[in-house]
C-alpha cells in the first residue's frame, strides 16, 4: 500500500541526513539520453549491497530519487525491493500504481522531514539519494549530505548530463577500492565523508614549514564516522594495520629477541594500501610526519650520519648511534653518530668500500636508486626494478642491519606500485613509519617518472609486538580511524635529488593523540 503524498513545504521540522550514491565519469558525467551510458554488473551489485544492508534486521533503508530516475528503472525492478522508495515529484497526475514501499514527496526538504518523523524515524536506518541529475546538482554537496559513494568511471565515455564536482574542502576520501575493469571500462568504488560543515580556511602553512601539519586548518568538525554503512566503514585501510596488531596480541607466538624485551610474533604477513586517492598515514595515533619526510630525504641523499637528522630535531636514530650502543655491537672504532653503510649508502653506493660517514663516495659503488628510475622510465615492464638495502658483506659494519630491506617497483596503466619486504617489523613504533616512508618514496619516484602512484604492498617476515607496547596498542586498536590525509607534492620537482622537506604538504590530517611507546634497543 502506498503512503500518501507529502508535498507541503510550508512548515519546517527536523530533517534526516542522507548519503549520495552515484556513478560518474572524471568530468562528473552521469547519463546520456536519459539512461546510464554504461552497464556494469559490479556497479549494480555494489549499489544493491550498499542500499539494502542494515545493521538492524528490523529496519530498512530509504532511497530518494527524482521522477525521471524512477521511470528509468525497469518496470519489473520497481519499486527497488527491500527499501522504501521515495519519489520526488510535483506532478499531481504522477501514477505510482499504489504499491507498497513507495512514498511521494514534493521536494527533498519534505522527504527528509517525512523520514525524520514517526514512523519512519524508527523504521528507516539510512537514507540514500540515488538521482537523478537535477536532484544531485542541488544536493550532492548539501549540508545534510554525510557521505558520497562514487563509482569513479575512469574510462572516457560520452555523457550529456552532468553534476557538480565533489567539494573537497568539506569531503575527504574514506575508502577507495582498487581499480577493476569490466566491459573495457576501468572504474573503482570510492567513498567520501564530510569532515567539516563549511568551507575550510585555506591550507596555507602560515609561515610554517610544509611538513608541519596546520592543526587549525586540518581539524575535522566530524569526529565520528560510524554513520557509514558497516560494509564501507570496515573497509578503511587502517584496519589492515589494526587487525594485524590485534591478531598478533591475541595469538602471536611468544619469542625472545635481541633487545631482551620479549615479543609476540607472527610470520608472513601482508598489508596493501591504495595510494590513488589519499595517503596512508595512520590516524588512530599521531605519526611523526616531519620525521618520515626528513628520514627519507636523508636515505635518498646517501647519508649515514645520524647527526644530520639530530640537527633537524629528528632523534629516531639516536639510540642506535650512541657511543654506548656502537661499543656494544663491536663498533668502538666508529665515531658517535656514524651508523655505517646503512640504507642510504646501499641505495646509492652498493658495493663501495665503506670507511666512515665523512668520506666522499661520489661515483663509487652502484647507484640502485638511479637505476630504478632509469628502468621505470625506459623499460617499465622490467621485472628487475629492485632496490635492496641487504648487503651481507656489509652487515657487520652497520649499527643496525636493515629491517625494511627490499623493494620492487611495478608499472601498469600509467601508475607506479611498490612492494616492500621487511624482515623484522616493530608493529607499534616502526611499521606506521615504514608504511608512510615507502608510500612517500613511491609518490616521489612516480612524479619523477611522470606516473601516478598506484599501490603500496607491505610484506612482513617477523611481525612483532614488544611486550612493553601491548597496553598502548590495545588502547590504539580501540580508536576509530579517521580519513587518511591527502599528500600534495611540489609538481616542479622532477629530479629525485632535488626534493626538500618544504615540497611536501599534508592536507586533512587530524589524527588521534600521540601514544607513547618506548623503543627497544
N, C-alpha and C positions, 0 to 999 in steps of 0.2 A: 504494500500500500504506500503510495507516495505521500510525502509530507507536504503540507500546504505551503504555498509560496511565501517567501519572506522578502518583500520588496521595499519596505519602508526604510528610509534613511534619516528621518527627522529626529528620532531620539538616539542619543549616543550612550552606549553601555560598554562594559568590558569586552575586549576582543581577544581572540586566540592568536598566538604566534603561529607561524607557518614555516615550512621548508619548501623550496622550489626544486622540482625535478625537471631537467631539460637536457636535450641533446642539441649541440650546436657546433658549427664549424669554427675555425680560428677567428673569422670575422663576424662571429655570432649570428650566422645564418641558421634558421631553424625549419624552413619549409620552402616548397616550390609548388606552385599551382594548387595550394590548399592541402597538400599532403607532405609527409616526410619524404625527403629525396633520397633516403637510404632505407634498407631493410636489414637490420642486424638482429639476429636471434639472440645474441648475447646481451644486447641492449634491452630487448623486450624481457628477457629473463631477469636482468638486474632490476628493471622497473617494477616487475611483478613482485619480486622478493622484497624489495625496499618498501613498497607501499602496502603490502599485505601483512608483513610481520609485525607482531606486537609482543611486548613483554608480558602483558596481562592477557591470558587467553579469553577472558570475559569481555574484552574490549576489541574494537576495530579502529581502523584509521579512516580519515576522510580525504577524498581527492576533490579539489576545486578546479573547475575548468570552465572556459567560455563555451558558448553555444556551438560555435564552429568546430571546436575540438571535440565536443560530444558527438556532433554529426559526422566527424571524420572517423570515429570508431566504428568498425563493422557492426551491423545490427545484431549479429549473433553474439557479439562480445560485450554488449552494453545492456545494463549498467555493468561497470567493472565489478566482478564478483568479490564478495568478502569485504567490500569497502563502501562507505557512504559516499555516493556520488553527488556532489554539489555543483549545480549548473548555474552559471551567471548569465542572465538574460533579462532584458526589459520588455521583451515581446509577450504581450498578454495572450497571443494566439499560439505560443510555443506548446507543442504537444509532447509531453514526456511519458505518455502511454500508461499513466497510473501504475507504475511498477514500484516494487519495494526498493529501498536503499537509494532513492533519488529525492533530492530536495531542490527547489528552485529559489534563487535569490536574485534581487535586482542589482546588487553591487557586491564588490569584495567586502566593503565595510559591513554590510548587512549579513553577509555569510560568516564573517569572523565573529560578529556579535551573536549570531544564532548558535554557532558552535561553542561559544563561551557560556551559553545559557543551559538550563536544565531542559531535557535530559542529556543533551549532547556533551556537556562538560563532564559528565560521569561515564559516558559510554564510548567516547572518542578519545583515543590515545594520542595520535599525532595527526597533524593537518598538512597535507601536501598540495601545493599548487602545481598543476601539470600543463598549463597552457590556456589559450594559445598566445599568438603574438601580441595582441592588444593588452591582454592581462599581464603578460610578462614585461612588456615595455613599461608598464606603470608600477609593477610590484616586485620586479626582480631584486632591486636593491632597497626595497621598502623597509621602514624602521621595524616592522614586526617580523621580517624575514630572519630566521635564526641561522639557516644553512642553505647552501645551494649544492645540489647533487648534479654534477655536469657530466654528461657523456661527451668528452672532448674529441670531436671529429677532426683528425689531423690531415686527412686527405683533402684534396681540392674538389669541392662539389658545388655546383651552381645552385644558388638559392635566390628567392625573391622576397622572402620575409625575414626580417632581422630584428634582434633585440639589442638593448644597450649592453656595453661591456660590464663585467662584474667590477664593482667598486673596490679596488684593492686597498683603499685607505681604511676600509672597515671590515673587509673579509680577508681571511688568510687560509691557505690550504691546510686541511686536517689530514687528508689521506689521498694518495693517488695510486691507482693500480699501475702495474707495468703495462706498456702498450701491447695491444693484441691486433691482429689483422684478420678480418672476416670479410668475405666478398670483395677482397682487394681494398678494403677501407681500413686504414690504421686509426685506432682510437684507444682511449683509456677512460677510466671512470675516476672522477676527481670530486672530492667533497670540500667545499669552502665553508668555514664557520665565521659568524660575526664575532669579532673580537672587541669592537667598540661601537658605541651607538651613533657617533657622529664623526665627521671628517677629522682625522688626527692632525695634530700640529705637524709641521714639516719635520722630516727625519734628519735635518742637518745636524752635524756634530757639535754645533755651537762652540767651535774652537777646540773641542776635544779631538784627540787622535781617533781616527775612524774605527780602530779596533776596540775602542771603549764603547760599551753599549749605553746609549742615551736612555736611561730608565724612565725618564719623564715621558718621552715621546713613544716609547715602546710598551708602556704599561697598558695591559688589556683592561677594558671595562667589564668584560665577561670573564669570570673566574672558573665557572663550572660548565663543562661541555657535555654533561650527561643527558642533555635534551636530544642528542643524536640517537638515531636508531642503533641498537646494540651491535648489529652487524657492521655498522660503519665505525662506531666508537672503538670497537675492539681491533680495528684494522690500523690504528695509529702505529707507526713503525717503531715507536719507542717500546712497545710491548715485546718486540723481538728481544730487546735487551732485558727488560724487566722480567719476562717469563723465564729467560735463561738463568738469570740470577736466582729467581725463586726456586727453579728446578735444582740448581746446584746446592742451595742451602738445604733443601728438603731431602735430597737423595744423593748428594755428591759423596765420592769416596774420601775418607779421612786420610790425609797424607802429611808426612813431614816434608820440610822444604829447606832450601839453602839458608833462609834467614832465621830458621828455628822458631818461626811463629806458628806454623801449622796451617793447613788449608783444607777446605772442602773442594773437591775437584771433579770435573767431567772431561772426557777426552773426545775430540772430534765434533766440534760444534760449528754452526754456520748461521750468520745473520745477513740479510740482504736489504739494502736501502736504496730507494728511488731518489735520484738527485735532480730530477727534471723540474719539479715544482717548488721544492724547498730544500733546506739544508739540515742534515741530521745532527743537530746539537741538542743534547738531552735537555729536557725541561723539568724533570722530576727533582733535579737539583741544579744549581748554577754551575756551569762548566767554565773554566778559566779560558775564555776565548782568546784574549790577548796572548796568553801563554801558548796556545795552539798555533797561532799565526807566527809568533816570533821563533818558536822552536822549528817549525817547518822551514822558514826562511833561513835559519841557521843551518839546518840539514843541507838545503839547496846550495848554500854558499860553500859547503865542504868543510866548514869549521869543526874542530874538535875541542875547542877552548870553552869550557863552561863559564869562564869569567865574562865572555861576550854576552851571555844571557843574564848573568848576575848584574851586570852594569845596566841592564834594561829592566831590572826588577823581577826577572824570571828566575826562580830558585828551584825548579823541578829537578835539576841535575846536581844540586849541591851535595846531597847525601853520597852520591857515587863519585864525586870529585874531591872530597875532603882528604886531608892528609892522612887521617886515621884510616879511612876506607882504602885508599890506594896502598897504604902499607900492608893492610890486612889481606890484600889479594896479590901480593908479591910485586907491586909496582912502586917500591920505595924510591927508586931512582927517578920516578916521574914527578914533575913539578905539580904542585897542587892546582887543580883545575884542568889538567891535561888528561882527557878521557881516553886517549889512544885512538886507533883507527876505527872509530865507531861509524854510525850511519852515514853521515855526510861524506866522510873520507871514502867509504866504499862506493857510494853513489857516483862520486866524481873522479876518484883516483884508484879504482880497483886494481890491485896487483902492484901498486907502487910500494917501495920500501918506506915504512913509517919511522921517522926519527923523533920528532916532538911537535907540539901544537904551533910552534913559531915558524917552522920551515915553510918555504915556498914550494908547493907541489904543482905549480902551473905546468901543464903539458906532460905530467907524469902519470903513469897508470892509464886505465881505460875509463873514459867518461861514460858511464852507463846511462845517466840521465839524458845527455845529449843524444845518445844512440837510440834511446826510447823515443824521443821526439822526432828524430830523423826517420825512424821506421814508421811511426804513426803518419807522418806527412807523406812519405814516399812509397811505403809498402804496407798499407793499413791492414791487409789480410794476413800479414806475417803472424805465425803462431809462436814467435820467439821474442815478443816485445816484453822483455823481462827486466826488472830492477831488483837486484839482490844485495842485501847487506851482510849475507852469511858467507864469510871467507874463513874457512877452517884454519888456514895458516896464520891468520891474524888474531884468532880468538883470545889467545893468552896475553896479547898485548892490549886488549880492550879492558877498560874499567868494568864494563858490563857487556857480555855478548848480546847481539841484537835479539829482541823479543819479537818485534814485527820485522820479519826478515826477508820477505819475498813478495813481490807484486807483479802481476801480469796485466797487461792492458789489451783491450779488445775494441775494435771499431765496427760499428754497424749503423746503417741508416743515418749517417752524419752525427752519430753520438759516440762518446768515449766512455767505456766502462772499465772498472778496475777491480781485480780480485786480489786481496792481500792475505797471505798466510802468516799467522802469528803462532810461534811455537809455545809461548807462555803468556798468559793473559790475566792480569790482575783486574778482575771484573769491577771492583769498587773504584779504584783510582785510575788505572791505566786505560781501560777499554773505552770509556766515554771520550777521552783524549784521542785515542787511536782512531776511533770512528770519524771524529771531526778532522783529524790530520790528513788521513788518506782521502777523505771526501774532498777536502780543500785541495790536495795535490791533484786530484782528478779534474776539478774545476780549472785549476791553473794550466795544466797541460792541455786540456780541451781548448781553452781560449788561445793558447799559443799556436795550436794546430787548426784553428778555425772550425772547431767542432763544438757540439753541445754536450754537457755532462749527461751520462746515462745512469748506470747502476754502480753502487759500491757493494761488493760482496766480501764479507769478513769471515774468513775461515780460521778457526782456532784449534790448536792442538790441545794443550792443557789449559782449560778454562777454570780458574780457581777463585775462590773467595777466601781471603785470610780470616782466620777465626776472630781477629780483632776488629774486623769490618762487619761481622754478621749483624750486630744490633743496628748499626747505621743503615745497612742495606735493607733490613727488614722495615725500617722506617721509610726508606725511599720507595720501596715497591708498593706501599700503601697509598702513595700520592697519585692523583690523576694527572696524566700528561696534559700538556697544553700544545697548541700548534707549534711545529718547528718554525724557526725564522727563515727569512729569505736572505740569500747572500748576493750582494752586488759587488762586482769587481771592476776596477778602472778599465774600460774597454780599450784604451790606447796601448796597454801593455801587451806586447807580442813576443817578448824575449823572456825566457824563464828566469834569467839572472837579473832582470830589471825591476822585479816586484819589490815594493816596500810595504811596511805594515799599513800605511795610510791608504793603500789601494783597495783595502777590503772593508766592506761596510755591511754589518748585520742589520736587518730591518725586522722588527717584530719579535724580539727575543725577550720574553717575560717569564723566566723560569721560576720555580720554587726556590727557596733559600738554599744557600750553600750548606752541604752536610760534611762535617769534619771527619776525615779518616786519616790515620797516621800511616805513612809509607813504611813498608817493611824493607829493611836494607840488609 
